[in-house]
Structure formats: C-alpha cells, structure tokens
Amino acid sequence: GQSSNGSTHSWLKEYELVDAEWTRQYVTAFHWSITQFTPASMEVQPQNIGERVFAVFVVIFALVGFSYVVGSITGSLAQLRSMSEGASKEFWMLRRFLKRNNVQLELAIRIQKFVEHAYIRQQEKMTIGQVKILTLLSSQLNDELQCAMNLPHLQVHPLFQYLHEMSPITTQRLAKEAVGRNALARGDTQFLPDQDATAMFFVASGRLVYSRSAIEDAIDDTPRIEYVDAGEDWIAEPALWTPKWVHVGELRAFTESELVLVYPGKFADILVQYQHVASMVSRYGKKFMAWVETIRSQNDLSDVIQGDEMSDYVSKLIPNSEEPPPSRPQSPRKD
C-alpha cells in the first residue's frame, strides 16, 4: 500500500515507484504478496514500522493458509490413492477367484465387464445407503426422496402419472414400498416364454430386446423383435391386474441396463388402504385386461407396450377418459 503521509519513507520511495504508472505499482505489490505464500523472495522489502507490521501479519496468514491448502491437497490425494488401491485389489481378487474356480473364459469376461460397468455406475450415481447422514431424515422426507428417485420412471405410464396428480401420498408409498431395482449385464435374460410373471417392469437405463414367436399361419416365421427403451416403454403390466400372468416372449438386455420393478402384491396392499384410489385403479385394471383379451384374440399378444405409440390409447382406459380403441394398432418395429 501507499502511506498517506508523504514524508514517511516507504517502499514506493525506496524503489523509486512513487511516480511510476499504477499498473507497475500494482504488479509489484501483487508479486510481493505472492512471495509471502511460497518460499520465494523479491527485492521489495518493508521500509517503515507500518509496512513491517503489515508484512508480519501477511506472513502469518500465508503460513496458515498455505499449510491448510497443502494439507487438503495431500489428504485428497491420499484418499484417492486409497480408493484406487482398494478397487484394484477387489478386481484382482475377482480375477483370482474366477481363475481358481476354473470359470469358463467367456463367462469370466462377461462377469468382469459387468462388474466394471456396475462399479463405474456406482461411482457416478450414489445410492441412499452410501449417504449415512440421510438416516436422519424424517419418515415423510424419506418417502418424498424415494418418490423423487423412482416416480419419474413410473410416470412413463399414464396411470401412474394420473395417480400422482390424484393422490400424491399414494404414489409416494408406491415408489418407496412397492418398487425394486434389478441390474442386467449385456445379454442377460430377465424372463423367458411361459414363465410366470412376478412384477411389472420399467427401464431406468439402457436398452432391452424383446422377442416373441411369429404369428401363426404367417408366411414369414421370423420371430418378432421389439426394442424396449428407457423413458418410453413398460413391460408385463398384466402382472398387476391378474393373479397369474405368463410371459409371452423373451426379454434380454441389449446393453447394460437397470430395471425398475413394481411388485403386484405390495402394489395391491397399498392401494386397498385408499378406497377412492383403489376403486379407480380397479376399474382401469378391468378395462385394461378386457383390452388385452381383445389383443389375444387377434394373436398379437405381447408383454411389451411401446409407450411412444400406445400411451394415448392407454390413457383412454383410465376412468372418466374416452373409451379405448378396439384393438392394438399395428406399428413398425423399432430398430
């Protein structure tokens, strides 16, 4: 700084900077301040008691501040090194386990790729269990948090979107208590034809491929293929409305994927506690299954509903909406 008393001997006078441009004065002062934070030095030194006291306080502040910054960086690097070493050790143990147990090479490669993918996703996307402080949340806030994480996937379906508008408390409980998740590696099978359905599925991430047998008496006997994408489609909805739904086709992961599952038993247990909601949902379920029977009679039954094509039609099945169309429209396959 520059002393207000012009007769006081200062660093500006000592180094003949009184009449220098302000930019030179500023850069010189800035250079001096930086050297206080590092083991560097420069030719400018305090020239009076005021400047000397100021310099002492700056050095003390610089010592504390620089030590804190260096300590923080060192601690962060040590933590990163520890995490990296831990992950490397775990992957080494996995490879050792697979080798010692004579796991086939093809299966071992699939396992390693999926574990690497799951590990990267875990680092990118934290779970509630990883944040211990979230255990302090009240029950209602925890319900709202679970709802915020799961509901966007459920709202692909018009019924769940309508339910959230009609009764938010119901959807909050559904999103917390009736929902689960399942991760799939590339090529994993979620279900096979003639297998009993245990849940309704939404795609949280990735892409799946669904195949079913060709239409009877069709000239082309090539299996019918559909791709199931996140944010659009849903799978095995009849599992919510009938006690025994048998899958029509096979569902496999086309890429590494994650599914959101809605469990029929828990779904029903929650709805019966809200009579006005249960009544509306029951009427929807009856209309939906009647529509499914119409599709069955046309030999076009499928576990998958392509939301981008069918959402408008499914919306009409919700009570107080327009009646649904008599059949499932034929649409080009996704590719």
C-alpha positions as CSV (number, residue, x, y, z in Angstrom):
1,G,0.0,0.0,0.0
2,Q,1.0,3.7,-0.1
3,S,1.4,5.7,3.1
4,S,-1.0,8.6,3.5
5,N,1.9,10.7,5.0
6,G,4.0,11.8,2.1
7,S,7.1,12.5,4.3
8,T,7.3,8.8,5.6
9,H,9.9,6.8,3.9
10,S,8.1,3.9,2.2
11,W,8.8,1.1,-0.3
12,L,7.5,3.3,-3.1
13,K,10.2,5.9,-2.4
14,E,12.9,3.4,-1.7
15,Y,12.4,1.7,-5.0
16,E,11.5,4.9,-7.0
17,L,8.0,3.8,-7.8
18,V,6.2,7.0,-6.5
19,D,5.9,8.4,-10.0
20,A,5.6,5.1,-11.7
21,E,2.4,4.0,-13.5
22,W,-0.2,2.5,-11.3
23,T,0.0,-0.8,-13.2
24,R,3.7,-1.2,-12.3
25,Q,2.9,-0.4,-8.7
26,Y,0.1,-2.9,-8.6
27,V,2.0,-5.7,-10.3
28,T,5.0,-5.1,-7.9
29,A,2.7,-5.3,-4.9
30,F,0.9,-8.4,-6.2
31,H,4.3,-10.0,-6.8
32,W,5.4,-9.3,-3.3
33,S,2.1,-10.7,-1.8
34,I,2.5,-14.0,-3.8
35,T,6.0,-14.5,-2.5
36,Q,4.7,-14.5,1.1
37,F,2.8,-17.7,0.4
38,T,5.8,-19.5,-1.1
39,P,9.5,-19.9,-0.3
40,A,10.3,-17.3,-2.9
41,S,11.7,-13.8,-2.4
42,M,12.0,-10.4,-4.2
43,E,13.9,-7.2,-3.9
44,V,11.0,-5.2,-2.3
45,Q,11.2,-5.0,1.5
46,P,9.3,-3.1,4.2
47,Q,10.7,0.4,4.8
48,N,8.8,1.6,7.9
49,I,7.2,0.2,11.0
50,G,3.7,0.2,9.5
51,E,4.8,-1.8,6.5
52,R,6.8,-4.1,8.7
53,V,3.7,-4.9,10.9
54,F,1.6,-5.5,7.8
55,A,4.3,-7.8,6.4
56,V,4.4,-9.8,9.6
57,F,0.6,-10.4,9.6
58,V,0.7,-11.3,5.9
59,V,3.4,-13.9,6.6
60,I,1.4,-15.4,9.5
61,F,-1.8,-15.6,7.4
62,A,0.2,-17.0,4.4
63,L,1.8,-19.7,6.7
64,V,-1.6,-20.9,8.0
65,G,-3.4,-20.6,4.6
66,F,-0.6,-22.3,2.6
67,S,-0.3,-25.1,5.2
68,Y,-4.1,-25.7,5.1
69,V,-4.2,-25.8,1.3
70,V,-1.2,-28.2,1.1
71,G,-2.7,-30.4,3.8
72,S,-6.1,-30.6,2.0
73,I,-4.4,-31.5,-1.3
74,T,-2.3,-34.1,0.4
75,G,-5.3,-35.6,2.2
76,S,-7.4,-35.7,-1.0
77,L,-4.6,-37.4,-3.0
78,A,-4.1,-40.0,-0.2
79,Q,-7.9,-40.7,-0.2
80,L,-8.0,-41.1,-3.9
81,R,-4.9,-43.3,-3.8
82,S,-6.6,-45.4,-1.1
83,M,-9.8,-45.7,-3.1
84,S,-7.9,-46.7,-6.2
85,E,-5.8,-49.3,-4.4
86,G,-9.0,-50.7,-2.8
87,A,-10.7,-51.0,-6.2
88,S,-7.6,-52.5,-7.8
89,K,-7.4,-55.1,-5.1
90,E,-11.1,-56.0,-5.4
91,F,-10.7,-56.5,-9.2
92,W,-7.5,-58.5,-8.6
93,M,-9.4,-60.8,-6.2
94,L,-12.2,-61.2,-8.7
95,R,-9.8,-62.3,-11.4
96,R,-8.1,-64.7,-8.9
97,F,-11.4,-66.1,-7.9
98,L,-12.5,-66.8,-11.4
99,K,-9.2,-68.4,-12.3
100,R,-9.0,-70.6,-9.3
101,N,-12.6,-71.9,-9.8
102,N,-11.9,-72.6,-13.4
103,V,-14.7,-70.4,-14.7
104,Q,-15.1,-70.6,-18.4
105,L,-13.3,-67.7,-20.2
106,E,-16.4,-66.4,-21.9
107,L,-18.4,-66.2,-18.7
108,A,-15.4,-64.8,-16.8
109,I,-15.1,-61.9,-19.4
110,R,-18.8,-61.2,-19.1
111,I,-18.6,-61.1,-15.3
112,Q,-15.6,-58.8,-15.3
113,K,-17.2,-56.4,-17.8
114,F,-20.4,-56.2,-15.9
115,V,-18.6,-55.6,-12.6
116,E,-16.5,-52.9,-14.1
117,H,-19.7,-51.3,-15.6
118,A,-21.5,-51.6,-12.2
119,Y,-18.5,-50.1,-10.3
120,I,-18.3,-47.1,-12.7
121,R,-22.1,-46.5,-12.3
122,Q,-21.8,-46.8,-8.5
123,Q,-19.1,-44.1,-8.6
124,E,-21.2,-41.8,-10.8
125,K,-24.6,-42.5,-9.1
126,M,-24.7,-42.7,-5.3
127,T,-27.3,-44.7,-3.5
128,I,-29.2,-43.7,-0.4
129,G,-27.3,-46.3,1.6
130,Q,-24.0,-44.6,0.7
131,V,-25.0,-41.3,2.3
132,K,-25.3,-42.2,6.0
133,I,-26.5,-38.8,7.0
134,L,-29.7,-39.4,5.2
135,T,-30.7,-41.8,8.0
136,L,-31.5,-38.6,10.0
137,L,-34.4,-37.7,7.6
138,S,-37.9,-37.9,8.9
139,S,-40.2,-40.6,7.6
140,Q,-42.1,-38.2,5.4
141,L,-38.9,-36.6,3.9
142,N,-37.5,-40.1,3.2
143,D,-40.7,-41.1,1.5
144,E,-40.6,-37.9,-0.7
145,L,-36.9,-38.6,-1.5
146,Q,-37.7,-42.2,-2.6
147,C,-40.6,-40.9,-4.6
148,A,-38.4,-38.3,-6.4
149,M,-35.9,-41.0,-7.4
150,N,-38.4,-43.7,-8.6
151,L,-41.5,-41.8,-9.7
152,P,-40.1,-40.3,-12.9
153,H,-39.6,-43.9,-14.2
154,L,-43.1,-44.9,-13.3
155,Q,-44.7,-41.8,-14.8
156,V,-43.9,-43.2,-18.3
157,H,-47.2,-45.0,-17.7
158,P,-50.2,-42.7,-17.9
159,L,-51.9,-44.4,-14.9
160,F,-49.0,-43.6,-12.5
161,Q,-48.9,-40.0,-13.8
162,Y,-52.7,-39.7,-13.2
163,L,-52.3,-41.3,-9.8
164,H,-49.7,-38.8,-8.7
165,E,-52.0,-35.9,-9.6
166,M,-54.9,-37.6,-7.9
167,S,-53.2,-38.8,-4.7
168,P,-49.6,-37.9,-4.2
169,I,-49.4,-39.8,-0.9
170,T,-50.4,-43.0,-2.7
171,T,-47.6,-42.7,-5.3
172,Q,-45.1,-41.8,-2.6
173,R,-45.8,-45.0,-0.8
174,L,-45.8,-47.0,-4.0
175,A,-42.5,-45.5,-5.1
176,K,-41.0,-46.5,-1.7
177,E,-42.6,-49.8,-0.7
178,A,-43.7,-51.5,-3.9
179,V,-40.7,-50.8,-6.1
180,G,-37.4,-52.6,-6.5
181,R,-34.5,-52.4,-8.9
182,N,-32.6,-55.0,-10.9
183,A,-29.3,-54.6,-12.9
184,L,-28.7,-56.6,-16.1
185,A,-25.4,-57.2,-17.9
186,R,-25.4,-57.2,-21.7
187,G,-27.0,-60.4,-22.9
188,D,-28.7,-61.2,-19.5
189,T,-32.2,-62.7,-19.7
190,Q,-34.9,-61.2,-17.5
191,F,-37.6,-63.7,-18.4
192,L,-38.5,-66.5,-20.9
193,P,-41.7,-67.5,-22.6
194,D,-44.2,-69.4,-20.5
195,Q,-42.5,-68.2,-17.3
196,D,-44.8,-66.8,-14.5
197,A,-44.6,-63.0,-14.2
198,T,-43.5,-61.7,-10.8
199,A,-43.5,-57.9,-11.5
200,M,-44.2,-55.1,-13.9
201,F,-41.1,-53.5,-15.4
202,F,-39.9,-50.1,-16.4
203,V,-36.5,-49.4,-18.0
204,A,-34.5,-47.0,-15.8
205,S,-31.4,-47.1,-18.1
206,G,-30.0,-49.0,-21.0
207,R,-31.9,-50.9,-23.7
208,L,-33.5,-54.3,-23.9
209,V,-34.7,-56.5,-26.7
210,Y,-37.9,-58.5,-26.6
211,S,-38.6,-61.4,-28.9
212,R,-41.7,-63.5,-29.4
213,S,-42.7,-66.2,-31.8
214,A,-44.0,-65.4,-35.3
215,I,-47.7,-65.1,-35.9
216,E,-49.4,-68.5,-36.6
217,D,-50.0,-69.3,-40.2
218,A,-47.8,-66.3,-41.2
219,I,-45.7,-66.7,-44.3
220,D,-42.6,-65.3,-42.6
221,D,-41.8,-67.4,-39.5
222,T,-39.1,-65.0,-38.3
223,P,-39.5,-64.1,-34.5
224,R,-41.0,-60.7,-33.9
225,I,-38.4,-58.3,-32.3
226,E,-39.1,-55.2,-30.3
227,Y,-36.6,-52.9,-28.6
228,V,-37.5,-51.6,-25.1
229,D,-36.1,-48.2,-24.2
230,A,-35.8,-46.1,-21.1
231,G,-38.3,-43.3,-20.7
232,E,-40.8,-44.8,-23.2
233,D,-41.9,-48.3,-22.7
234,W,-43.1,-50.7,-20.0
235,I,-43.3,-54.5,-19.7
236,A,-45.7,-57.1,-18.2
237,E,-48.4,-54.7,-17.0
238,P,-51.0,-57.6,-16.8
239,A,-49.0,-58.9,-13.8
240,L,-50.6,-56.1,-11.7
241,W,-54.2,-57.0,-12.8
242,T,-54.3,-60.8,-12.9
243,P,-53.1,-63.3,-10.3
244,K,-51.3,-65.4,-12.9
245,W,-49.7,-63.8,-16.0
246,V,-47.4,-65.9,-18.1
247,H,-44.8,-64.2,-20.2
248,V,-45.4,-64.4,-24.0
249,G,-41.8,-63.8,-25.1
250,E,-38.2,-63.4,-24.0
251,L,-36.7,-60.2,-22.6
252,R,-32.9,-59.8,-22.8
253,A,-30.6,-56.9,-22.1
254,F,-29.3,-55.4,-25.3
255,T,-26.9,-53.1,-23.4
256,E,-26.1,-52.9,-19.7
257,S,-29.4,-52.0,-18.2
258,E,-31.3,-51.3,-15.0
259,L,-35.0,-52.1,-14.5
260,V,-37.5,-50.7,-12.0
261,L,-39.8,-53.4,-10.8
262,V,-43.3,-52.9,-9.4
263,Y,-44.4,-55.8,-7.2
264,P,-48.1,-56.8,-7.6
265,G,-48.6,-57.9,-4.0
266,K,-47.2,-54.8,-2.4
267,F,-48.9,-52.6,-5.1
268,A,-52.3,-54.1,-4.1
269,D,-51.7,-53.9,-0.4
270,I,-51.0,-50.1,-0.6
271,L,-54.0,-49.4,-2.9
272,V,-56.6,-51.1,-0.7
273,Q,-55.7,-48.6,2.1
274,Y,-57.0,-45.7,-0.1
275,Q,-60.6,-46.7,-1.2
276,H,-61.2,-44.0,-3.7
277,V,-57.9,-44.7,-5.4
278,A,-58.4,-48.5,-5.3
279,S,-61.8,-48.1,-6.9
280,M,-60.5,-46.1,-9.8
281,V,-57.5,-48.4,-10.3
282,S,-59.7,-51.4,-10.2
283,R,-61.9,-50.1,-13.0
284,Y,-58.8,-49.3,-15.0
285,G,-57.4,-52.8,-14.5
286,K,-60.7,-54.4,-15.7
287,K,-60.7,-52.2,-18.8
288,F,-57.1,-53.0,-19.5
289,M,-57.5,-56.7,-19.2
290,A,-60.6,-56.6,-21.5
291,W,-58.3,-54.8,-24.0
292,V,-55.6,-57.5,-23.5
293,E,-58.2,-60.2,-24.3
294,T,-59.1,-58.4,-27.5
295,I,-55.4,-58.4,-28.5
296,R,-55.1,-62.0,-27.6
297,S,-58.0,-62.9,-29.9
298,Q,-56.0,-61.2,-32.7
299,N,-53.0,-63.3,-31.9
300,D,-51.0,-60.1,-31.3
301,L,-50.3,-60.6,-27.5
302,S,-47.1,-59.1,-26.1
303,D,-45.5,-58.4,-22.8
304,V,-44.3,-55.0,-24.0
305,I,-46.2,-51.9,-24.5
306,Q,-44.4,-49.3,-26.6
307,G,-45.2,-46.1,-24.8
308,D,-44.4,-43.8,-27.6
309,E,-47.1,-45.5,-29.7
310,M,-49.7,-46.6,-27.1
311,S,-49.7,-44.0,-24.3
312,D,-52.6,-42.1,-25.8
313,Y,-54.7,-45.3,-26.1
314,V,-53.8,-46.5,-22.6
315,S,-54.8,-43.0,-21.2
316,K,-58.3,-43.6,-22.5
317,L,-58.6,-46.7,-20.3
318,I,-58.4,-44.5,-17.2
319,P,-61.9,-43.9,-15.8
320,N,-63.5,-40.6,-17.0
321,S,-61.5,-40.8,-20.2
322,E,-62.6,-41.8,-23.6
323,E,-63.2,-45.4,-24.4
324,P,-60.1,-47.3,-25.8
325,P,-59.8,-48.4,-29.4
326,P,-61.0,-51.9,-30.1
327,S,-57.6,-53.3,-31.0
328,R,-53.8,-52.7,-30.7
329,P,-52.7,-50.8,-33.8
330,Q,-50.1,-52.3,-35.9
331,S,-46.9,-50.3,-35.9
332,P,-43.4,-50.7,-37.5
333,R,-40.7,-52.3,-35.4
334,K,-38.2,-50.2,-33.6
335,D,-34.6,-50.6,-34.7
